[in-house]
């Protein structure tokens, strides 16, 4: 088009967008969702699961993935069980389902579970600390950290997830030191100094 555009992203809309599953359920049903922790409100099992060496995340988004999960965990009876044979049934009977899954996973280390599940294309991941998440992002070829400023003012910061091809995000200024902008803020507010 040859025309630019203004990009407006605000924190409130971003927060609502990250709650897409809860927000959409409310808009469609009128039911106010309750807190569900790491669980997906409409898909099961899609949450954190306990293992012998900690928790890991699993995201079986369809019946085929659920069947492969059951195969790996030697829980193939769950595939035909009316309480767990469909996603709707799994969501309704989530407590029963997770109890059965964890009867197996609690005796197996996380890394072994992840290796076996990923070999069968079952979406899962270890739960990373912040340093581990940054290292993993680098392993994926991403650039999760940028440096703002230089010399003594060089400050590491998390890279913006927004990538614009023509006008990439620039990291021009480090955060101000305490009080560095006080005068400008006081002037902007039009209030006298304390």
Backbone bond lengths (Angstrom), bond angles and torsions (degrees), N, CA, C in turn:
res aa  C-N    CA-C-N  psi(-1)  N-CA   C-N-CA  omega(-1)  CA-C   N-CA-C  phi
1 X - - - 1.454 - - 1.523 111.26 -
2 X 1.322 116.85 -24.07 1.452 119.79 -178.08 1.512 112.87 76.78
3 X 1.324 118.62 5.38 1.452 121.66 -179.28 1.519 110.21 -114.04
4 X 1.294 114.81 141.06 1.458 119.42 176.02 1.513 110.06 -83.03
5 X 1.296 115.55 179.84 1.446 119.73 177.39 1.519 109.56 -152.11
6 X 1.295 115.67 157.43 1.457 121.14 177.21 1.519 108.05 -89.31
7 X 1.299 116.67 134.69 1.456 121.46 176.92 1.519 107.26 -106.94
8 X 1.319 116.00 121.87 1.455 121.64 -178.29 1.525 107.98 -119.04
9 X 1.312 117.15 113.40 1.456 121.92 178.59 1.519 107.19 -126.05
10 X 1.333 116.10 120.48 1.463 117.97 178.83 1.522 110.43 -115.41
11 X 1.290 116.04 157.53 1.459 122.41 -174.49 1.524 112.17 -64.55
12 X 1.323 118.60 -39.77 1.462 120.88 -177.87 1.526 110.85 -64.38
13 X 1.319 117.90 -47.34 1.467 121.03 179.45 1.526 110.44 -64.84
14 X 1.330 116.54 -36.56 1.461 120.24 178.00 1.526 110.50 -64.31
15 X 1.333 116.68 -41.97 1.468 120.77 179.04 1.524 110.58 -63.46
16 X 1.330 117.56 -43.67 1.465 120.32 178.30 1.523 111.27 -64.44
17 X 1.332 116.99 -36.65 1.463 120.63 179.36 1.525 111.17 -66.51
18 X 1.329 117.18 -34.81 1.472 118.73 178.88 1.523 110.91 -72.11
19 X 1.317 117.37 -16.18 1.469 122.10 176.83 1.525 111.13 -97.64
20 X 1.333 117.01 27.53 1.460 121.75 -171.84 1.519 112.94 -50.54
21 X 1.322 118.40 -42.66 1.465 120.07 -178.38 1.527 111.38 -65.70
22 X 1.321 116.46 -45.18 1.463 120.36 179.78 1.525 110.51 -69.07
23 X 1.329 116.74 -44.52 1.462 121.04 -178.58 1.522 110.81 -62.46
24 X 1.338 116.18 -44.90 1.465 120.06 -179.35 1.520 111.30 -64.83
25 X 1.329 116.68 -41.95 1.470 119.34 178.02 1.523 110.63 -59.78
26 X 1.315 116.93 -42.93 1.461 120.44 178.71 1.527 110.91 -62.88
27 X 1.344 117.06 -45.38 1.461 120.68 -177.90 1.523 112.16 -64.55
28 X 1.330 117.24 -33.97 1.467 121.22 -178.06 1.531 111.50 -82.27
29 X 1.338 117.07 -41.60 1.471 119.56 -173.19 1.526 113.98 -102.11
30 X 1.329 116.88 -23.61 1.459 120.26 -174.19 1.514 112.90 81.90
31 X 1.349 116.99 -4.04 1.458 120.84 178.71 1.525 109.75 -80.57
32 X 1.329 116.52 131.55 1.455 120.84 178.17 1.525 107.97 -78.90
33 X 1.343 117.00 118.89 1.467 118.71 -177.75 1.526 111.89 -69.52
34 X 1.331 114.69 149.02 1.458 119.87 175.27 1.520 108.36 -100.08
35 X 1.308 115.80 168.32 1.457 120.50 178.17 1.526 109.23 -65.16
36 X 1.330 116.54 133.53 1.462 120.77 -179.69 1.517 111.93 -124.95
37 X 1.304 117.47 10.59 1.462 120.64 178.87 1.510 111.31 63.33
38 X 1.319 116.38 -130.12 1.466 120.98 -178.79 1.516 113.20 -88.49
39 X 1.299 118.27 5.04 1.458 122.26 -179.26 1.524 111.35 -80.24
40 X 1.323 116.22 142.61 1.464 120.84 170.21 1.519 106.32 -77.39
41 X 1.323 118.53 133.51 1.467 118.90 -175.10 1.529 114.35 -70.83
42 X 1.337 118.07 -20.64 1.458 120.49 -173.20 1.522 114.82 -121.52
43 X 1.331 117.62 2.56 1.465 121.16 -178.28 1.527 108.25 -136.02
44 X 1.329 115.93 138.58 1.471 119.66 177.29 1.532 109.41 -144.28
45 X 1.323 116.48 142.68 1.461 127.71 -8.92 1.534 110.65 -80.34
46 X 1.299 116.38 126.73 1.455 124.37 179.34 1.521 105.48 -145.87
47 X 1.344 115.91 81.20 1.464 120.63 -169.39 1.520 110.71 -174.73
48 X 1.314 116.39 -173.25 1.460 119.39 175.46 1.522 108.88 -87.37
49 X 1.333 113.65 141.28 1.456 122.29 -178.05 1.528 107.51 -125.18
50 X 1.319 116.87 142.14 1.464 120.81 178.82 1.522 110.35 -82.70
51 X 1.333 115.34 144.20 1.466 121.18 175.63 1.524 108.18 -129.63
52 X 1.327 116.14 -175.88 1.464 120.41 179.55 1.517 112.20 -67.03
53 X 1.345 117.42 -21.47 1.464 119.55 -176.03 1.526 113.56 -123.95
54 X 1.316 117.84 19.77 1.459 120.89 178.72 1.514 111.28 135.50
55 X 1.317 115.75 -166.63 1.459 121.08 179.53 1.522 110.44 -99.58
56 X 1.334 115.65 154.53 1.460 121.58 172.25 1.525 107.46 -141.93
57 X 1.313 116.13 161.91 1.460 121.02 -178.61 1.513 110.00 -101.22
58 X 1.322 114.99 141.38 1.458 120.88 178.08 1.521 107.84 -132.85
59 X 1.323 117.00 145.03 1.458 120.75 -177.65 1.515 112.55 -140.63
60 X 1.327 117.34 74.22 1.461 119.75 179.28 1.522 108.05 -82.90
61 X 1.315 115.81 102.27 1.458 121.68 -173.96 1.513 115.23 -88.99
62 X 1.335 118.41 -2.89 1.468 119.74 179.11 1.525 109.89 -154.27
63 X 1.324 115.67 172.34 1.467 120.35 -176.45 1.523 112.66 -65.45
64 X 1.319 117.75 -34.79 1.468 120.78 179.26 1.527 110.67 -63.91
65 X 1.325 117.53 -44.28 1.463 120.83 177.46 1.536 110.36 -64.47
66 X 1.328 116.71 -38.56 1.466 119.98 178.29 1.532 110.32 -63.57
67 X 1.313 116.90 -41.07 1.467 120.28 178.99 1.531 110.73 -62.46
68 X 1.341 117.14 -41.57 1.469 120.14 178.22 1.532 111.07 -66.87
69 X 1.329 117.78 -37.66 1.465 121.37 175.02 1.526 109.76 -58.67
70 X 1.311 116.21 -47.59 1.472 120.61 -179.30 1.524 111.32 -63.35
71 X 1.306 116.91 -36.20 1.463 120.93 178.11 1.530 110.51 -62.60
72 X 1.339 116.49 -47.84 1.467 121.28 -179.92 1.523 110.99 -62.15
73 X 1.328 116.76 -40.23 1.465 120.87 -175.78 1.534 112.69 -88.46
74 X 1.329 117.09 2.87 1.470 121.79 -178.65 1.532 110.90 57.95
75 X 1.343 114.10 42.74 1.462 121.22 177.67 1.530 110.10 -120.90
76 X 1.315 116.13 41.12 1.469 119.87 -173.88 1.527 113.09 -63.68
77 X 1.334 118.04 -19.06 1.464 120.06 176.48 1.530 111.58 -62.13
78 X 1.343 117.25 -25.73 1.472 120.57 -179.12 1.531 112.53 -69.22
79 X 1.332 116.91 -23.84 1.472 120.27 -178.46 1.526 110.56 -64.55
80 X 1.325 117.73 -38.74 1.464 121.57 -178.76 1.534 113.42 -96.12
81 X 1.316 116.96 -11.48 1.468 121.01 -178.99 1.532 108.91 -65.66
82 X 1.336 118.67 124.81 1.473 119.86 -178.92 1.533 113.43 -59.46
83 X 1.315 118.10 -20.62 1.476 121.24 178.29 1.524 111.83 -75.53
84 X 1.350 117.02 -17.27 1.468 120.00 -174.34 1.531 113.41 -138.92
85 X 1.308 118.70 7.62 1.463 120.67 -173.98 1.528 113.84 -76.18
86 X 1.319 117.62 -20.30 1.466 121.08 177.15 1.527 108.87 -127.12
87 X 1.301 116.21 160.99 1.469 119.12 178.81 1.523 110.77 -60.69
88 X 1.323 117.45 -42.86 1.466 119.98 179.50 1.529 110.74 -57.49
89 X 1.328 116.60 -43.45 1.470 120.73 178.48 1.523 110.54 -66.42
90 X 1.333 117.41 -39.22 1.472 120.50 -179.94 1.521 111.14 -64.73
91 X 1.324 117.36 -39.60 1.470 120.30 178.23 1.526 109.35 -65.55
92 X 1.327 117.58 -45.01 1.468 121.67 179.80 1.524 111.58 -61.93
93 X 1.329 116.49 -38.26 1.465 122.16 -175.80 1.525 111.99 -109.26
94 X 1.322 116.19 33.82 1.458 121.96 -175.30 1.524 113.03 -55.77
95 X 1.319 118.62 -43.79 1.469 120.38 -178.01 1.529 110.97 -60.39
96 X 1.332 116.93 -44.96 1.459 121.44 176.49 1.530 110.06 -60.18
97 X 1.325 116.66 -46.94 1.469 122.26 -177.80 1.526 111.35 -60.46
98 X 1.309 117.18 -49.52 1.465 120.77 -177.56 1.530 110.24 -65.95
99 X 1.314 116.75 -37.75 1.467 119.82 176.90 1.531 109.99 -59.63
100 X 1.320 117.56 -44.43 1.473 121.00 179.34 1.526 111.52 -65.46
101 X 1.341 116.29 -42.89 1.469 120.19 179.82 1.521 110.36 -62.67
102 X 1.329 116.14 -46.65 1.462 119.37 -176.46 1.527 112.92 -72.46
103 X 1.322 118.36 -19.20 1.474 119.74 172.10 1.530 109.67 -59.56
104 X 1.329 116.27 -28.63 1.464 121.57 178.50 1.522 110.88 -92.56
105 X 1.329 117.14 -50.51 1.468 120.63 -171.29 1.524 113.39 -67.21
106 X 1.320 117.53 -26.23 1.467 119.28 -179.03 1.530 112.76 -66.92
107 X 1.318 117.24 -11.42 1.462 119.54 178.74 1.529 112.52 -105.84
108 X 1.328 116.66 6.34 1.473 120.59 -176.92 1.533 108.97 -125.39
109 X 1.339 118.21 133.56 1.474 120.33 177.50 1.543 111.59 -63.78
110 X 1.312 115.39 148.14 1.467 122.16 -177.77 1.523 112.63 -52.19
111 X 1.336 117.60 -49.95 1.467 120.14 -175.18 1.526 112.09 -61.38
112 X 1.322 117.31 -36.77 1.472 120.92 177.78 1.525 109.96 -66.87
113 X 1.334 116.72 -44.14 1.463 120.68 177.92 1.528 110.98 -59.52
114 X 1.322 116.06 -48.17 1.461 120.10 -177.75 1.521 110.42 -62.02
115 X 1.305 116.90 -43.96 1.460 120.82 179.69 1.533 111.03 -59.22
116 X 1.331 117.11 -46.96 1.461 121.11 -178.41 1.527 111.97 -69.50
117 X 1.331 116.85 -39.64 1.467 120.21 179.41 1.526 111.61 -68.58
118 X 1.326 116.99 -43.74 1.458 119.72 179.13 1.524 111.76 -65.23
119 X 1.325 117.55 -31.95 1.466 121.08 177.13 1.527 111.02 -63.31
120 X 1.320 116.72 -24.34 1.470 122.10 177.60 1.531 111.94 -103.70
121 X 1.335 116.15 14.50 1.482 122.16 178.34 1.529 113.07 59.28
122 X 1.325 115.84 39.29 1.462 121.08 173.22 1.526 106.37 -96.67
123 X 1.328 118.60 118.24 1.468 120.39 -177.90 1.529 111.73 -61.01
124 X 1.331 115.82 123.27 1.458 120.89 179.61 1.521 108.49 -162.30
125 X 1.323 115.46 164.16 1.458 120.00 178.99 1.518 109.57 -161.99
126 X 1.313 114.37 150.58 1.459 118.49 169.92 1.521 107.23 -68.51
127 X 1.295 117.61 160.74 1.459 121.84 176.76 1.517 106.76 -95.93
128 X 1.315 116.02 117.35 1.455 122.03 -173.08 1.521 112.81 -93.08
129 X 1.319 115.65 147.36 1.464 121.21 167.23 1.531 106.44 -74.54
130 X 1.303 118.25 172.68 1.467 121.07 178.08 1.530 110.84 -59.31
131 X 1.349 120.38 -48.92 1.475 119.03 177.80 1.536 112.26 -59.47
132 X 1.334 116.57 -38.97 1.467 119.26 178.99 1.526 111.11 -67.09
133 X 1.333 117.23 -38.80 1.469 120.51 179.04 1.529 110.58 -64.89
134 X 1.318 117.41 -40.71 1.471 120.97 177.86 1.525 109.96 -64.00
135 X 1.321 117.01 -44.57 1.472 120.91 178.86 1.525 110.67 -62.49
136 X 1.334 116.74 -40.26 1.465 120.71 179.90 1.527 110.85 -66.25
137 X 1.330 116.88 -41.26 1.468 120.46 177.26 1.528 110.36 -59.36
138 X 1.324 116.48 -41.12 1.471 120.52 177.39 1.520 110.45 -63.82
139 X 1.317 117.04 -41.15 1.460 121.88 178.78 1.534 110.96 -60.27
140 X 1.336 116.44 -33.18 1.466 121.73 178.72 1.531 112.67 -78.52
141 X 1.333 116.21 -1.84 1.454 119.70 -179.62 1.521 113.71 87.67
142 X 1.317 117.03 11.25 1.462 120.83 177.42 1.526 108.91 -87.18
143 X 1.295 115.59 167.52 1.467 121.65 178.68 1.531 107.20 -120.60
144 X 1.329 117.33 81.45 1.458 120.52 -170.94 1.524 115.70 -74.58
145 X 1.333 116.98 -17.13 1.462 120.32 -176.57 1.519 109.71 -123.60
146 X 1.333 115.24 134.59 1.461 121.67 173.74 1.524 107.44 -120.69
147 X 1.319 115.95 158.13 1.460 120.52 177.67 1.518 108.71 -111.62
148 X 1.315 115.17 130.57 1.462 121.74 179.06 1.515 107.51 -108.28
149 X 1.337 116.47 132.94 1.455 120.92 -179.21 1.515 110.71 79.95
150 X 1.323 114.80 -176.21 1.460 119.44 -179.47 1.528 109.12 -146.89
151 X 1.317 114.51 168.99 1.470 119.59 178.92 1.515 111.36 60.60
152 X 1.340 116.10 -134.70 1.461 120.74 -178.97 1.516 112.23 -68.10
153 X 1.349 117.01 -20.64 1.463 120.42 179.93 1.524 112.47 -91.00
154 X 1.334 118.70 -0.07 1.465 120.98 -179.28 1.528 109.33 -62.01
155 X 1.320 115.56 124.50 1.462 121.40 -177.61 1.521 109.31 -130.54
156 X 1.345 117.35 124.47 1.467 118.19 175.71 1.527 109.72 -73.36
157 X 1.325 116.48 145.64 1.454 121.73 178.13 1.521 109.16 -145.53
158 X 1.310 116.24 154.71 1.459 120.22 177.06 1.522 108.04 -70.21
159 X 1.323 116.22 131.65 1.457 122.21 -179.74 1.523 109.78 -67.62
160 X 1.307 116.44 141.04 1.466 121.31 177.19 1.528 110.00 -62.07
161 X 1.334 117.53 139.18 1.459 119.42 176.83 1.529 112.03 -78.55
162 X 1.323 117.13 -6.81 1.461 121.69 -178.49 1.521 108.77 -88.36
163 X 1.324 115.81 120.87 1.463 121.16 179.38 1.517 109.22 -117.49
164 X 1.301 116.30 116.36 1.464 122.01 178.72 1.523 107.74 -109.46
165 X 1.315 117.11 126.28 1.466 120.62 -172.90 1.524 112.94 -67.20
166 X 1.325 118.14 -39.95 1.468 119.97 -177.83 1.518 112.70 -88.14
167 X 1.290 116.62 -32.84 1.466 119.82 -175.93 1.525 109.89 -130.56
168 X 1.336 116.94 75.63 1.467 119.22 -177.89 1.525 112.12 -61.52
169 X 1.323 114.12 154.53 1.468 120.49 177.54 1.525 108.46 -60.66
170 X 1.332 115.92 135.37 1.469 120.57 177.61 1.519 108.66 -109.64
171 X 1.298 114.85 143.49 1.453 121.36 177.85 1.517 106.84 -113.17
172 X 1.334 116.51 86.15 1.461 121.71 -169.77 1.520 114.53 -93.23
173 X 1.316 117.03 -37.29 1.458 118.88 -171.22 1.527 111.77 -126.37
174 X 1.320 116.80 134.68 1.469 118.99 174.06 1.528 109.13 -72.19
175 X 1.310 118.00 164.81 1.464 119.69 176.47 1.526 109.33 -61.19
176 X 1.321 116.85 144.29 1.466 118.54 179.81 1.527 111.08 -69.64
177 X 1.318 115.59 152.81 1.463 119.54 174.18 1.526 108.10 -71.93
178 X 1.315 116.40 161.25 1.457 121.35 -178.59 1.526 110.54 -54.34
179 X 1.317 116.89 122.96 1.456 122.57 177.24 1.518 115.07 84.62
180 X 1.327 118.48 -4.41 1.465 121.11 -175.37 1.527 112.48 -61.20
181 X 1.330 118.02 -30.91 1.466 121.26 -177.37 1.524 112.87 -107.46
182 X 1.306 117.51 11.80 1.466 120.50 -175.40 1.520 112.56 -56.73
183 X 1.321 117.14 -46.86 1.453 120.61 -177.12 1.535 111.67 -60.64
184 X 1.352 116.66 -45.96 1.462 120.56 179.66 1.527 111.38 -63.87
185 X 1.329 116.96 -38.50 1.465 120.41 -179.06 1.520 110.37 -69.20
186 X 1.330 116.54 -42.45 1.466 120.36 178.40 1.525 110.05 -62.48
187 X 1.320 116.65 -43.41 1.468 120.38 177.78 1.520 111.18 -62.89
188 X 1.342 116.61 -42.75 1.451 121.07 -178.77 1.522 111.62 -64.38
189 X 1.353 116.22 -39.19 1.453 121.24 178.82 1.526 112.10 -75.30
190 X 1.322 116.28 -20.20 1.463 120.28 -179.37 1.506 112.57 70.52
191 X 1.342 116.78 28.91 1.465 120.12 178.94 1.517 109.30 -110.93
192 X 1.305 117.18 149.91 1.475 119.51 178.51 1.530 110.72 -71.30
193 X 1.301 115.31 153.07 1.476 120.13 176.98 1.526 109.10 -63.92
194 X 1.353 115.98 145.27 1.482 118.68 179.57 1.508 111.06 -68.28
